[in-house]
Each structure stands twice: as C-alpha cells, then as structure tokens.
Amino acid sequence: MAVTRTRAALAVQHATLSAAHVTDVLGLAPTESFDTGDAYARDTRTRTHSAWSLESPSDDPSLEVQLRALLDLVDSRGPALRALAAQGFQLTWTCWVEEADGDGAWSLTSALLRDLGALPVDLWFDSYADTERS
C-alpha cells in the first residue's frame, strides 16, 4: 500500500511569549496560532503555551515537495529563527503522514535534510493508518 495524504508545517511554541511575537520576528502571518491562556475551541480548559504554525504552501502529495516549499519561505529568515530559538521557542518541522492501513513508506533526500538541518528546527513525524480507504 502507500501514503494517502501528507502535510508539512513549521511549528513554533513557547510557554509564555506570544504567537504575535513570532509573527513580528519572522514577518510572516501564521496559518494558525493561539496564545497561553486561550480557551480550547470545544472545552473549558485553557492553553498552557502559545503556538504559531505555518503550513506548506504546496498541495503536492510529496512530503519532500511540501517541506521544500516551506523551507523556501523561511530559509532567508534563518537569523530570525535563531533569535526565536535563543528566546526559548521550540521550533519544529512537523510532518503528518497518512498511510493506507498503516502500510507505506516515505523518504527525504539528503539535500533536503541538509537544508532543513541548517536551521535550529527539529524534525517531527506523525504517522496515521487510514483504515477507511482500504
């Protein structure tokens, strides 16, 4: 079987500093954001950290293409990303992969891994089995 859907984003989180601060430092509007103390949409609990997320502008099904498009948006902002990391923000390339019956594989080229690794951003994968499409 194969990978059925993918999504890549840059996630930036902090315990106290705001998502608006990330927007100011990077000069980019997030796809989604929230701040410490904001209420969850369907709950009475409140958020314990701020989060700023920018999804890849590519709708290509290839995780490689999505990550490259995202990297192209933020690569010139390396100094700003380093400044956020120095302020205690957790920066993560988040990759979501859905596989038919949990049976699939994906790869990333060494060139992309090198370019991603040049920034102070961790790489995280979340994999799901799409049992409804089988």
N, C-alpha and C positions, 0 to 999 in steps of 0.2 A: 504494500500500500504506500501511501505518500502523504506528504504535508498538504493539508487542505486550505489553511489560512495562516498568515503571519502578520505581525505588526511590530514596528520598532519605534522607540521614543527615547528622548533624553529626559530623565527624571532628576530633579534637584530638590532635596529635602533638608529641613533644619528644625530643631526643637523650638526655637523662639523667633528667629529672624523671618521676615515676611516673604511671601511669594512676589509681592510687588518689588521688593529689593532685587530679586533675581531679574525681573523684567528690566529694571533700571540699569543694572550692571551689564546685562547681555544686550540690551537694546532690541529684544525680540519679545513679541507677545506670545504667551503660552497657549497651547491647545486647551489646557485645563489647569486650574490652580485652586488652592484653598489655603487657609491660614490656621495656625494654632488657635483653638477656641471656637472655630466654626462648627456648626452643627452638621452631623451626617444628614443626608437627604431623607432617609427613611427611619430615623432613630432619634432618641433624645440625647444620646451621647455626643460629646464634642471631640474635635480633632486634637490629637496630642502633639502634632507637628505641622509645619507648613509644607506644602508640596507645590511644585511648579513642573509642568510636563509639556514637552513639545513633541508631537508625533511627527513621523517622517512625512514629508510632502508627497512621497511616491506611493502610488497604489499598486505598484508592481508586486506580484506574489512572491518574488525572491527577497528573502531576508537580506541578502548581500546588497541588492539594489536599494532597498529601503534604508539600510544603515549608511550606505554611501551618500544617498541624497541628504540624509540628516547631517552627516559629517560635513558635507559641502556647505550646509547652512551655518554651522558653528565653528568650523576649523579656524577661520580668521579671528575668532573670539577666544583663542587659547589663553591669552593673558587674563581675560575676564573670568574664564572658567577656573584658572589657577587662583585668582583672587577669591572667588567663592569658596573653593576648597580650603584656602588658608583661613577663611572666616568660619570654618566648621561645617559647611554644607556637605552633604553626602550626594555625590554625583554618580549617576548610573545610566549606562546604555541598557534599556530594558527591551528584551526581545520576547515576544509572545508567539508561540508556535502551536498550531492545532494539527494533529495528525489523525488520519483515519485509523480508528481502533488503537490509537497509541503506537502505531507501527509506521515509522517514517524516519527519515534522516535528513540532515541539512549540513552544509559546510560553509565556512567562510574562508576566503583566500588569505594567504599570508600578507599580501599587500594591504588589505583592509584591516587585518588585525594589527599590523604595524602602525597604520594611521590612527586607528582608534586608540591604541596604546600610547600614542604620543601626548594624549590629553589625560588629565587627572580624573578619569571617569572609569568606574568599574563596569564590568560586563555581566549581565544577569539574564538567564533564560528561564522562562516559564512555559512548560510543555503540557498540553492537554490532549486527551484522547477524544476525538469526535466520533462517538458511537452512533449518532443519529444518521450519519451519511453512509454508513456501511450497509 
